[in-house]
Amino acid sequence: MKIPTPWLRRLLAPLTLLLAFSLAGCASQNLSHYANEQPVLDLATYFNGRLIAHGMFQNRSGQVVRRFVVEIDGRWEGNQGVLDERFTYADGTTERRIWRLTKHADGRYTGSADDVVGEAQGQAVGNAFFWSYVLNLPVGERIIPVRLDDWMYLIDDRVMLNRATMSKFGIRLGEVTLVFTKLDA
């Protein structure tokens, strides 16, 4: 059976467009894109002192399901840092995470915390920082390991934005959005 050419074009055009959008959605950010962006982010400088962060978690449909404030105390000695994070959620519950960080050459960082599986890996380039780790997330009576891929962007000496994607088995569960404000600037 021969398909008429105009009909074939009408069929293929939307399919080609759909394929192009699908492939574009698979593309990921590249840190090198931020190499010339200012101000340059150095975690040991930015996370040294007191900070406050305001954040929210949105499920994969975009609904805000959790809001929180984080008080952070950062201390660095040489290439070793400690971030003491104290979370207060809108429902009144609290949580604490203490990160132990190491600054390496070329803007690379590694870190650990009691509720993080293995070692977190990250790198800063220009004003951006990518940070990836597996977090043991309490859900009811269970602990579920989830992957967090954080992208942080230094806006100025005091403000940094953070957007993290939370996933399990490669399936996006939701996103965390944070605004960090340095109090000791």
C-alpha positions in Angstrom: 0.0 0.0 0.0 1.4 3.4 -1.0 0.8 6.2 1.5 0.2 9.6 -0.2 3.1 12.0 0.4 1.1 14.9 1.9 -0.5 12.5 4.5 2.9 11.1 5.3 4.3 14.6 5.9 1.5 15.4 8.2 2.1 12.2 10.2 5.9 12.5 10.3 6.1 16.2 11.2 4.6 15.9 14.7 6.5 12.6 15.4 9.8 14.3 14.4 8.9 17.2 16.7 8.0 14.9 19.6 11.3 13.0 19.1 13.3 16.2 19.2 11.6 17.4 22.4 12.1 14.0 24.0 15.8 14.0 23.2 16.2 17.6 24.4 14.6 16.5 27.7 17.4 13.9 28.1 20.1 16.5 27.9 21.7 17.4 31.1 23.5 20.5 32.4 27.3 20.8 31.9 29.4 22.5 34.6 31.7 23.9 32.0 28.9 26.2 30.8 29.4 28.2 34.1 33.2 28.6 33.9 33.1 32.3 33.2 30.2 33.2 35.5 30.8 35.5 38.4 31.1 35.7 41.4 33.2 32.5 41.6 31.9 30.0 44.1 34.2 28.6 46.7 32.3 26.5 49.2 34.9 26.9 51.9 34.4 30.7 51.7 30.6 30.8 51.3 29.8 28.1 53.9 32.1 29.6 56.5 30.0 31.2 59.3 26.2 31.4 59.9 23.7 31.0 57.1 19.9 30.6 56.9 18.1 28.8 54.1 14.4 28.7 53.2 13.2 25.8 51.2 10.4 23.5 49.9 9.9 20.1 48.5 7.6 19.6 45.5 6.4 16.2 44.4 6.7 15.3 40.8 3.4 16.9 39.9 4.7 20.2 41.3 2.6 20.3 44.5 4.5 21.8 47.5 4.3 19.1 50.1 6.9 20.3 52.6 8.3 23.7 53.6 11.3 24.3 55.9 13.9 26.6 57.2 17.6 25.5 57.8 20.0 27.2 60.2 23.5 26.5 59.1 26.8 26.9 61.0 29.9 26.3 58.8 33.5 26.0 59.9 36.6 25.4 57.9 40.1 24.6 58.8 42.3 24.2 55.8 40.6 21.9 53.3 38.3 20.4 55.9 34.9 21.8 56.7 31.9 21.0 58.9 28.4 22.2 58.1 26.0 21.8 61.0 22.4 22.0 59.5 19.3 22.4 61.7 16.0 21.9 59.9 12.7 23.2 61.1 9.7 22.0 59.0 6.4 23.9 58.7 4.7 21.1 60.7 7.1 21.8 63.7 9.3 18.7 63.3 13.0 19.2 63.4 16.0 17.4 61.9 19.8 17.8 62.1 22.5 16.9 59.5 26.2 17.4 60.0 28.2 17.4 56.8 32.0 16.7 56.9 33.4 18.1 53.8 36.8 17.9 52.1 38.0 20.5 49.5 40.1 18.9 46.7 42.0 20.4 43.7 40.1 21.8 40.7 37.0 22.8 42.7 36.1 19.2 43.6 34.5 18.4 47.0 33.6 15.2 48.8 31.4 14.9 51.9 29.7 12.6 54.3 26.9 12.8 56.8 25.3 10.2 59.1 22.2 9.8 56.8 24.2 9.9 53.5 25.1 6.5 51.9 28.7 6.4 50.9 30.4 9.6 49.8 28.9 12.7 48.2 30.8 14.0 45.2 30.7 17.5 43.8 32.5 20.1 41.8 32.4 23.9 41.6 33.0 25.7 38.3 32.5 29.5 38.1 29.4 30.4 40.1 27.9 26.9 40.0 28.3 23.8 42.1 27.0 20.3 41.3 26.6 17.9 44.2 25.3 14.3 44.1 24.7 11.8 46.8 22.3 9.1 48.2 20.3 10.1 51.2 18.6 7.7 53.6 15.1 9.4 53.7 12.7 8.5 56.6 9.3 7.8 55.2 6.9 6.8 58.0 8.5 3.8 59.7 10.8 3.0 56.8 14.1 4.4 55.5 14.3 4.8 51.7 17.6 5.6 50.0 17.0 8.3 47.3 19.5 10.1 45.0 19.8 13.8 45.2 21.4 15.8 42.4 21.9 19.4 43.6 22.7 22.4 41.4 23.7 25.5 43.3 24.2 28.9 41.9 26.0 31.8 43.7 24.0 35.0 42.9 26.2 37.4 45.0 28.3 37.3 48.1 25.3 36.6 50.3 22.7 34.7 48.2 22.9 31.2 46.6 20.1 29.3 45.0 19.8 25.5 45.1 17.7 23.2 43.0 17.9 19.5 43.7 16.2 16.6 41.9 15.3 13.6 44.1 15.0 10.3 42.3 14.8 6.5 43.0 15.8 4.0 40.4 16.2 6.9 37.9 12.6 8.0 38.4 12.1 11.6 39.5 10.2 11.8 42.8 10.3 15.6 43.1 12.4 18.7 43.6 13.9 20.6 46.5 14.3 24.4 46.1 16.4 26.4 48.6 17.5 30.0 48.9 20.7 30.3 51.1 21.4 33.7 52.7 24.8 34.2 54.3 24.4 36.1 57.6 28.1 36.7 58.3 28.9 38.5 55.1 
